[in-house]
């Protein structure tokens, strides 16, 4: 029900158990930067819409497209609204479900990360089943707090360049 998202309509009369007939939608591949730019679309805004969509799918609905491949995502410019576009998703062959408990855990982890709140992050990990009964919660909270302090505010593009052993060394692991 998100007006920023479009999915093709299914033509059931032409579909079988082996083939799904879908509506054709004119749109631009999300990776065709030249075409997106030529259409006057803001790629950063499209990325925000895409991120919002996946957070909503995973954290609110608990039902998500499990194949977020770039060839399955398009942008459809909106007529009479220069620079505006809807996201178009195709290929729903792989879908996933996230349980309510896992959604609560993921929300706690994301909130803890954004807020720099180690106890909240640890609670999220616990809800996700990552913390054993005999785990030293105080030590884990201390390590998570050190990681959050060290890496909060670093752009995602730079986080991917940090080696895991470097991150662990930073917290004394």
C-alpha positions as CSV (number, residue, x, y, z in Angstrom):
1,X,0.0,0.0,0.0
2,X,3.0,2.3,-0.4
3,X,2.4,4.8,-3.3
4,X,6.2,5.0,-3.8
5,X,6.3,1.3,-4.8
6,X,4.9,-0.4,-7.9
7,X,4.6,-4.2,-8.5
8,X,3.3,-5.7,-11.7
9,X,-0.3,-6.9,-11.8
10,X,-0.7,-10.7,-12.2
11,X,-2.7,-12.0,-15.2
12,X,-4.1,-15.1,-13.6
13,X,-5.9,-16.2,-16.8
14,X,-2.6,-16.5,-18.6
15,X,-0.6,-18.0,-15.7
16,X,0.0,-21.6,-14.9
17,X,1.8,-23.5,-12.1
18,X,5.0,-23.1,-14.2
19,X,4.6,-19.6,-15.6
20,X,3.4,-16.4,-14.1
21,X,2.1,-13.7,-16.5
22,X,2.7,-10.2,-15.3
23,X,1.9,-6.7,-16.4
24,X,4.6,-4.9,-18.4
25,X,5.8,-1.8,-16.6
26,X,7.9,0.8,-18.4
27,X,10.7,1.8,-16.0
28,X,14.5,2.3,-15.8
29,X,16.9,-0.2,-14.3
30,X,18.0,1.0,-10.9
31,X,21.6,0.5,-12.1
32,X,21.3,2.5,-15.3
33,X,22.8,5.6,-13.9
34,X,22.9,7.4,-17.2
35,X,19.2,6.9,-17.8
36,X,18.3,7.8,-14.2
37,X,20.3,11.0,-14.6
38,X,18.8,11.8,-18.0
39,X,15.3,11.4,-16.5
40,X,16.3,13.9,-13.8
41,X,15.9,11.4,-11.0
42,X,17.8,11.8,-7.7
43,X,19.7,8.5,-7.1
44,X,20.2,9.3,-3.4
45,X,16.4,9.7,-3.0
46,X,15.9,6.4,-4.8
47,X,18.3,4.7,-2.5
48,X,16.5,6.1,0.5
49,X,13.2,4.8,-0.8
50,X,14.7,1.4,-1.4
51,X,16.2,1.3,2.1
52,X,12.9,2.4,3.6
53,X,11.1,-0.3,1.7
54,X,13.4,-3.0,2.9
55,X,13.2,-1.8,6.5
56,X,9.4,-1.7,6.2
57,X,9.3,-5.2,4.7
58,X,11.6,-6.7,7.3
59,X,10.8,-4.8,10.4
60,X,7.1,-4.0,10.0
61,X,5.6,-6.6,7.7
62,X,7.9,-9.5,8.5
63,X,7.5,-10.5,4.9
64,X,10.2,-9.5,2.3
65,X,11.6,-10.0,-1.1
66,X,14.6,-12.3,-0.5
67,X,16.2,-11.6,-3.9
68,X,17.1,-7.9,-3.8
69,X,19.1,-8.3,-7.0
70,X,19.7,-5.1,-9.0
71,X,18.1,-6.6,-12.1
72,X,14.8,-6.9,-10.2
73,X,14.5,-3.3,-9.2
74,X,13.5,-0.4,-11.4
75,X,12.6,3.3,-11.1
76,X,9.5,4.6,-12.9
77,X,9.4,8.4,-13.4
78,X,6.1,9.9,-12.3
79,X,4.3,11.9,-15.0
80,X,3.8,15.6,-14.2
81,X,6.2,15.3,-11.2
82,X,9.7,16.1,-12.5
83,X,12.4,14.3,-10.6
84,X,10.0,12.0,-8.8
85,X,9.9,8.2,-9.3
86,X,8.3,5.1,-7.9
87,X,10.3,2.0,-7.3
88,X,9.3,-1.0,-9.3
89,X,9.9,-4.5,-7.9
90,X,9.8,-7.6,-10.2
91,X,10.6,-11.3,-9.7
92,X,9.0,-12.5,-6.5
93,X,10.3,-16.0,-6.7
94,X,12.1,-15.8,-3.4
95,X,10.3,-14.4,-0.4
96,X,11.1,-14.6,3.3
97,X,9.4,-14.4,6.6
98,X,10.7,-12.9,9.8
99,X,9.0,-13.9,13.0
100,X,7.7,-11.2,15.4
101,X,10.4,-12.1,17.9
102,X,13.1,-11.7,15.3
103,X,11.6,-8.4,14.2
104,X,11.7,-7.1,17.8
105,X,15.4,-8.3,18.0
106,X,16.3,-6.6,14.8
107,X,14.6,-3.4,15.8
108,X,16.4,-3.4,19.1
109,X,19.8,-4.0,17.4
110,X,19.2,-1.2,14.9
111,X,17.9,1.2,17.6
112,X,20.8,0.3,19.8
113,X,23.3,0.9,17.0
114,X,21.8,4.2,16.0
115,X,21.5,5.4,19.6
116,X,24.9,4.0,20.7
117,X,23.0,2.0,23.3
118,X,25.0,-1.1,24.1
119,X,22.4,-2.7,26.5
120,X,19.6,-2.2,23.9
121,X,21.8,-3.7,21.2
122,X,22.6,-6.7,23.4
123,X,18.9,-7.2,24.2
124,X,18.3,-7.4,20.4
125,X,21.1,-10.0,20.0
126,X,19.5,-11.9,22.8
127,X,16.1,-11.8,21.2
128,X,17.7,-13.0,18.0
129,X,19.1,-16.0,19.8
130,X,22.8,-15.0,19.6
131,X,23.4,-14.9,23.4
132,X,23.8,-18.1,25.3
133,X,22.5,-18.6,28.8
134,X,25.9,-18.7,30.4
135,X,27.2,-15.7,28.5
136,X,28.9,-12.9,30.5
137,X,26.5,-10.2,29.7
138,X,28.5,-7.5,31.4
139,X,31.6,-8.3,29.3
140,X,29.5,-8.5,26.1
141,X,27.9,-5.1,26.9
142,X,31.3,-3.6,27.5
143,X,32.6,-5.0,24.1
144,X,29.5,-3.8,22.2
145,X,29.8,-0.4,23.9
146,X,33.4,-0.1,22.7
147,X,32.5,-1.1,19.2
148,X,29.6,1.3,19.0
149,X,31.8,4.1,20.4
150,X,34.6,3.3,17.9
151,X,32.4,2.9,14.8
152,X,29.4,5.2,15.3
153,X,29.5,8.0,12.8
154,X,31.7,6.3,10.3
155,X,30.2,6.3,6.8
156,X,29.0,2.8,5.6
157,X,31.4,3.1,2.6
158,X,34.3,3.2,5.1
159,X,32.9,0.5,7.5
160,X,33.2,-2.1,4.7
161,X,36.9,-1.4,4.5
162,X,37.6,-2.2,8.1
163,X,39.0,-5.7,8.6
164,X,37.2,-7.8,11.3
165,X,40.4,-8.5,13.1
166,X,41.1,-4.7,13.2
167,X,37.7,-4.1,14.8
168,X,38.2,-6.8,17.4
169,X,41.7,-5.5,18.2
170,X,40.1,-2.0,18.8
171,X,37.9,-3.4,21.6
172,X,40.6,-5.6,23.1
173,X,39.2,-8.9,21.9
